[in-house]
């Protein structure tokens, strides 16, 4: 293959997208939607491939192409490519695949880091909530949750580095899956405690609030761990993400059912307390009884705590915020690789 037009066509066939080789020194507009790759090695590789002194190169990548060859193996691509070109083009095909592989190697860590950054504010918010819960309540499981929270934070911050190493990605993926199991176990444990607390004869608002908040926190970070698992494993294709969305929707529906059930039980208890207060007040209308008055005060206090749980505890976490982050993650997988610019520095 003797000219750049043919080389360009070959590389575009391998990548599945257009490659821009500018002839002027005018740089394109820089914005957050552009995936900027600063790599002297990749830049030199492209300059040599096109035999040009272009100031930058620009392309895009189909998500399915990235996912298919995320492990760096281009053997199946090589077989399919050779079937579409003549015999003498074999060497140029290998050169083109080498360029494509170097590009993929640079793109994946950056893409994974940008996808993870979508959840950075939610991760920080969850950690802030956990600190608040720890300050208010004494719960043995807090130390385990803190350990998991720190691990999730570390993975989020180190995603670019993790994505550069296949061995590190595998080890991280194994740890994420274990933490996810731990979070689901904590969720079920505290839902069981919650059910026991709301059905107990002795009304303990702190136990109810504790159990709900810890279960809710565990579920929120469980969903974050599912997203991180998709990113680290490279399973960010449409089918994998659709399964992720279905799982998340299932868990949110489960949470809504639990929250609705708890809210109804609390409202029924509040209504029963109000009736009992009216009955006591009616019976002791013309007299004062110390024991009866204490009972009335206790019932008023119960209803006050019920209102606090319904108005504060049950809305402590913003489910719409979590759903919005998932929507952004789903769309960003394609958006982040629509424009990829490669520069030397």
C-alpha positions as CSV (number, residue, x, y, z in Angstrom):
1,X,0.0,0.0,0.0
2,X,1.8,3.1,-1.3
3,X,-0.2,6.2,-0.4
4,X,-1.9,7.7,2.6
5,X,-5.4,7.6,1.2
6,X,-5.2,3.8,1.1
7,X,-3.6,3.6,4.5
8,X,-6.3,5.9,5.9
9,X,-9.0,3.7,4.4
10,X,-7.4,0.6,5.8
11,X,-7.1,2.0,9.4
12,X,-10.7,3.3,9.2
13,X,-11.9,-0.2,8.3
14,X,-10.0,-1.6,11.2
15,X,-11.3,1.0,13.7
16,X,-14.8,1.2,12.2
17,X,-14.7,5.0,12.1
18,X,-13.2,8.0,10.3
19,X,-9.6,9.1,11.0
20,X,-8.9,12.8,10.7
21,X,-5.3,13.7,9.6
22,X,-5.2,17.5,9.6
23,X,-2.9,19.4,7.2
24,X,-2.8,22.6,9.3
25,X,-1.6,23.5,12.7
26,X,-5.1,24.7,13.8
27,X,-6.2,22.7,16.8
28,X,-9.8,21.8,17.3
29,X,-11.9,23.2,20.1
30,X,-11.1,21.7,23.5
31,X,-14.0,20.7,25.6
32,X,-15.0,18.1,28.1
33,X,-16.7,15.9,25.6
34,X,-13.5,15.3,23.7
35,X,-11.4,12.3,24.9
36,X,-7.9,13.8,24.8
37,X,-5.1,11.3,24.6
38,X,-1.6,12.7,25.2
39,X,0.8,9.9,24.2
40,X,4.1,10.4,22.4
41,X,4.3,6.7,21.6
42,X,0.8,6.6,19.9
43,X,1.4,10.0,18.3
44,X,4.7,8.8,16.8
45,X,3.1,5.6,15.7
46,X,0.4,7.5,13.8
47,X,2.9,9.9,12.3
48,X,5.0,7.0,11.0
49,X,1.9,5.2,9.8
50,X,0.7,8.2,7.7
51,X,4.2,9.5,7.1
52,X,3.1,13.0,8.1
53,X,4.0,15.8,10.5
54,X,0.3,16.5,11.4
55,X,-0.1,18.4,14.7
56,X,-2.7,16.0,16.0
57,X,-4.9,13.1,14.9
58,X,-8.7,12.7,15.5
59,X,-11.0,9.8,15.3
60,X,-13.9,8.1,17.1
61,X,-14.6,4.5,18.1
62,X,-17.7,2.4,18.1
63,X,-18.4,1.1,21.6
64,X,-18.9,-2.5,20.3
65,X,-15.4,-2.4,18.7
66,X,-13.8,-1.4,22.0
67,X,-15.7,-4.0,24.0
68,X,-15.0,-6.8,21.5
69,X,-11.2,-6.2,21.6
70,X,-10.9,-4.9,25.1
71,X,-8.5,-7.7,26.0
72,X,-6.0,-6.5,23.4
73,X,-6.5,-9.5,21.1
74,X,-6.9,-8.7,17.5
75,X,-6.6,-12.2,16.1
76,X,-10.2,-12.4,15.0
77,X,-10.0,-9.0,13.5
78,X,-6.9,-10.0,11.6
79,X,-8.7,-13.0,10.1
80,X,-11.7,-10.9,9.1
81,X,-9.5,-8.2,7.7
82,X,-7.4,-10.4,5.5
83,X,-10.4,-11.8,3.8
84,X,-11.3,-8.3,2.5
85,X,-7.9,-7.3,1.1
86,X,-5.5,-8.7,-1.4
87,X,-2.5,-10.8,-0.5
88,X,0.1,-8.1,-0.8
89,X,-1.7,-5.9,1.8
90,X,-1.0,-8.3,4.7
91,X,1.9,-6.3,6.1
92,X,0.0,-3.1,6.0
93,X,-3.0,-4.8,7.7
94,X,-0.7,-5.8,10.6
95,X,0.7,-2.2,10.8
96,X,-2.9,-0.9,10.9
97,X,-3.8,-3.3,13.6
98,X,-0.8,-2.3,15.6
99,X,-1.9,1.3,15.5
100,X,-5.4,0.3,16.4
101,X,-4.2,-1.8,19.3
102,X,-2.1,1.1,20.7
103,X,-5.1,3.4,20.4
104,X,-7.3,0.9,22.3
105,X,-4.6,0.6,24.9
106,X,-4.7,4.3,25.5
107,X,-8.5,4.8,25.2
108,X,-9.7,2.1,27.6
109,X,-8.1,3.6,30.8
110,X,-9.2,7.1,29.9
111,X,-12.7,6.0,29.1
112,X,-13.0,3.9,32.2
113,X,-11.8,6.8,34.4
114,X,-14.3,9.2,32.8
115,X,-17.1,6.7,33.2
116,X,-16.2,6.2,36.9
117,X,-16.0,10.0,37.5
118,X,-19.8,10.2,36.8
119,X,-20.3,8.4,40.1
120,X,-17.6,10.3,42.1
121,X,-20.1,12.8,43.7
122,X,-22.5,9.9,44.6
123,X,-19.6,8.0,46.2
124,X,-18.5,11.1,48.1
125,X,-22.1,11.7,49.2
126,X,-22.6,8.1,50.4
127,X,-19.3,8.4,52.4
128,X,-20.6,11.6,53.9
129,X,-23.9,9.9,54.9
130,X,-22.0,7.0,56.4
131,X,-20.0,9.4,58.6
132,X,-23.2,11.1,59.7
133,X,-24.8,7.7,60.6
134,X,-21.6,6.8,62.5
135,X,-21.8,10.0,64.5
136,X,-25.4,9.4,65.4
137,X,-25.6,5.7,66.1
138,X,-23.4,3.0,67.5
139,X,-23.6,0.0,65.1
140,X,-21.1,-2.8,65.0
141,X,-21.3,-3.2,61.2
142,X,-20.2,0.4,60.7
143,X,-16.5,-0.6,60.6
144,X,-17.1,-3.1,57.8
145,X,-19.1,-0.5,55.9
146,X,-16.3,2.0,56.3
147,X,-13.8,-0.5,55.0
148,X,-15.9,-1.2,51.9
149,X,-16.5,2.5,51.4
150,X,-12.7,3.2,51.4
151,X,-12.2,0.4,48.9
152,X,-14.8,1.8,46.6
153,X,-13.3,5.2,46.9
154,X,-9.8,3.8,46.1
155,X,-11.1,1.9,43.0
156,X,-12.8,5.1,41.8
157,X,-9.7,7.2,42.1
158,X,-7.3,4.6,40.7
159,X,-9.5,3.4,37.8
160,X,-7.1,4.8,35.1
161,X,-4.2,2.9,36.7
162,X,-6.2,-0.3,37.3
163,X,-7.3,-0.3,33.6
164,X,-3.8,-0.4,32.3
165,X,-3.1,-3.8,33.9
166,X,-5.0,-6.9,33.1
167,X,-3.8,-8.7,36.2
168,X,-4.7,-5.7,38.4
169,X,-8.1,-5.5,36.7
170,X,-8.8,-9.2,37.5
171,X,-7.7,-8.8,41.1
172,X,-9.8,-5.6,41.5
173,X,-12.8,-7.3,39.9
174,X,-12.6,-10.2,42.4
175,X,-12.5,-7.7,45.3
176,X,-15.4,-5.7,43.9
177,X,-17.5,-8.9,43.6
178,X,-16.7,-9.9,47.2
179,X,-17.6,-6.4,48.6
180,X,-20.8,-6.5,46.6
181,X,-21.7,-9.8,48.3
182,X,-20.9,-8.3,51.7
183,X,-23.1,-5.2,51.0
184,X,-26.0,-7.4,49.9
185,X,-25.7,-9.5,53.1
186,X,-25.7,-6.3,55.2
187,X,-28.7,-5.1,53.3
188,X,-30.7,-8.2,54.0
189,X,-29.5,-8.3,57.7
190,X,-30.8,-4.8,58.4
191,X,-34.0,-5.3,56.5
192,X,-34.7,-8.3,58.8
193,X,-33.9,-6.1,61.8
194,X,-36.2,-3.4,60.5
195,X,-39.1,-5.8,60.1
196,X,-38.5,-7.0,63.7
197,X,-38.3,-3.4,65.0
198,X,-41.5,-2.1,63.4
199,X,-43.5,-5.1,64.5
200,X,-42.2,-5.1,68.1
201,X,-44.6,-4.2,70.8
202,X,-42.0,-1.8,72.3
203,X,-41.6,1.1,69.8
204,X,-37.9,1.9,69.3
205,X,-37.6,4.7,66.7
206,X,-33.8,4.7,66.9
207,X,-33.6,1.0,66.0
208,X,-36.0,1.6,63.1
209,X,-34.0,4.6,61.8
210,X,-30.7,2.7,62.3
211,X,-31.8,-0.4,60.4
212,X,-33.4,1.6,57.5
213,X,-30.4,3.9,57.0
214,X,-27.8,1.2,57.1
215,X,-29.9,-1.0,54.7
216,X,-30.4,2.0,52.4
217,X,-26.7,2.8,52.4
218,X,-25.7,-0.8,51.7
219,X,-28.0,-0.8,48.7
220,X,-26.7,2.4,47.3
221,X,-23.1,1.3,47.5
222,X,-24.1,-2.1,46.2
223,X,-25.4,-0.4,43.0
224,X,-22.2,1.6,42.7
225,X,-20.2,-1.6,43.0
226,X,-22.3,-3.1,40.2
227,X,-21.4,-0.2,37.9
228,X,-17.7,-0.4,38.9
229,X,-17.8,-4.2,38.1
230,X,-19.1,-3.4,34.6
231,X,-16.4,-0.9,34.0
232,X,-13.4,-2.9,35.4
233,X,-14.6,-6.1,33.5
234,X,-15.0,-4.1,30.3
235,X,-18.6,-5.2,30.0
236,X,-20.0,-1.8,29.0
237,X,-21.7,-2.9,25.8
238,X,-25.4,-2.3,25.3
239,X,-26.5,-5.8,26.3
240,X,-24.4,-5.8,29.5
241,X,-25.6,-2.4,30.5
242,X,-29.2,-3.3,29.8
243,X,-28.8,-6.2,32.3
244,X,-27.3,-3.7,34.7
245,X,-30.3,-1.4,34.3
246,X,-32.7,-4.2,34.9
247,X,-30.9,-5.3,38.1
248,X,-30.8,-1.7,39.4
249,X,-34.5,-1.2,38.6
250,X,-35.3,-4.5,40.4
251,X,-33.4,-3.3,43.6
252,X,-35.1,0.1,43.5
253,X,-38.5,-1.5,43.2
254,X,-37.6,-3.7,46.2
255,X,-36.6,-0.7,48.1
256,X,-39.7,1.2,47.2
257,X,-41.8,-1.7,48.4
258,X,-40.0,-1.9,51.7
259,X,-40.2,1.9,52.1
260,X,-43.9,1.9,51.3
261,X,-44.6,-1.0,53.6
262,X,-42.7,0.7,56.5
263,X,-44.5,4.0,55.9
264,X,-47.9,2.4,56.0
265,X,-47.1,0.5,59.2
266,X,-45.9,3.7,60.8
267,X,-48.9,5.7,59.7
268,X,-51.2,3.0,61.1
269,X,-49.4,3.1,64.3
270,X,-49.6,6.9,64.4
271,X,-53.4,6.7,63.8
272,X,-53.8,4.0,66.5
273,X,-51.8,6.2,68.9
274,X,-54.0,9.2,68.1
275,X,-57.1,7.2,68.8
276,X,-55.7,6.0,72.1
277,X,-54.8,9.5,73.1
278,X,-58.4,10.6,72.4
279,X,-59.7,7.7,74.4
280,X,-57.5,8.4,77.4
281,X,-58.3,12.1,77.3
282,X,-62.0,11.4,77.1
283,X,-61.9,9.0,80.1
284,X,-59.9,11.4,82.3
285,X,-61.6,14.6,81.1
286,X,-62.6,15.7,84.6
287,X,-59.7,14.3,86.5
288,X,-56.0,14.0,86.4
289,X,-54.1,10.7,86.5
290,X,-50.3,10.7,86.5
291,X,-50.0,7.3,84.9
292,X,-52.4,8.1,82.2
293,X,-50.7,11.4,81.5
294,X,-47.4,9.7,81.1
295,X,-49.0,7.3,78.7
296,X,-50.4,10.2,76.6
297,X,-47.0,11.9,76.6
298,X,-45.3,8.7,75.4
299,X,-47.9,8.3,72.6
300,X,-47.3,11.9,71.5
301,X,-43.6,11.2,71.6
302,X,-44.1,8.1,69.4
303,X,-46.0,10.1,66.9
304,X,-43.4,12.8,66.8
305,X,-40.7,10.2,66.1
306,X,-42.9,8.6,63.5
307,X,-43.1,11.9,61.7
308,X,-39.3,12.3,61.9
309,X,-38.8,8.8,60.4
310,X,-41.3,9.4,57.6
311,X,-40.2,13.0,56.7
312,X,-36.4,12.6,57.3
313,X,-35.1,9.0,57.5
314,X,-37.1,7.6,54.6
315,X,-35.9,10.4,52.3
316,X,-32.4,10.6,53.6
317,X,-31.0,9.2,50.3
318,X,-32.1,10.7,46.9
319,X,-33.2,7.8,44.7
320,X,-33.7,10.2,41.7
321,X,-30.1,11.3,42.0
322,X,-29.0,7.7,41.8
323,X,-31.2,7.0,38.8
324,X,-29.8,10.1,37.1
325,X,-26.3,9.0,37.5
326,X,-27.1,5.6,35.9
327,X,-28.7,7.4,33.0
328,X,-25.6,9.5,32.5
329,X,-23.4,6.4,32.7
330,X,-25.5,4.7,30.0
331,X,-25.3,7.6,27.5
332,X,-21.7,8.6,28.3
333,X,-20.4,5.2,27.1
334,X,-21.0,6.3,23.6
335,X,-20.6,10.1,24.0
336,X,-17.1,10.0,25.5
337,X,-15.7,8.2,22.4
338,X,-17.4,10.3,19.7
339,X,-14.4,12.5,19.4
340,X,-10.9,11.2,20.3
341,X,-7.9,13.5,19.8
342,X,-4.4,12.2,19.9
343,X,-1.5,14.7,20.6
344,X,2.1,14.4,21.5
345,X,2.0,16.8,24.5
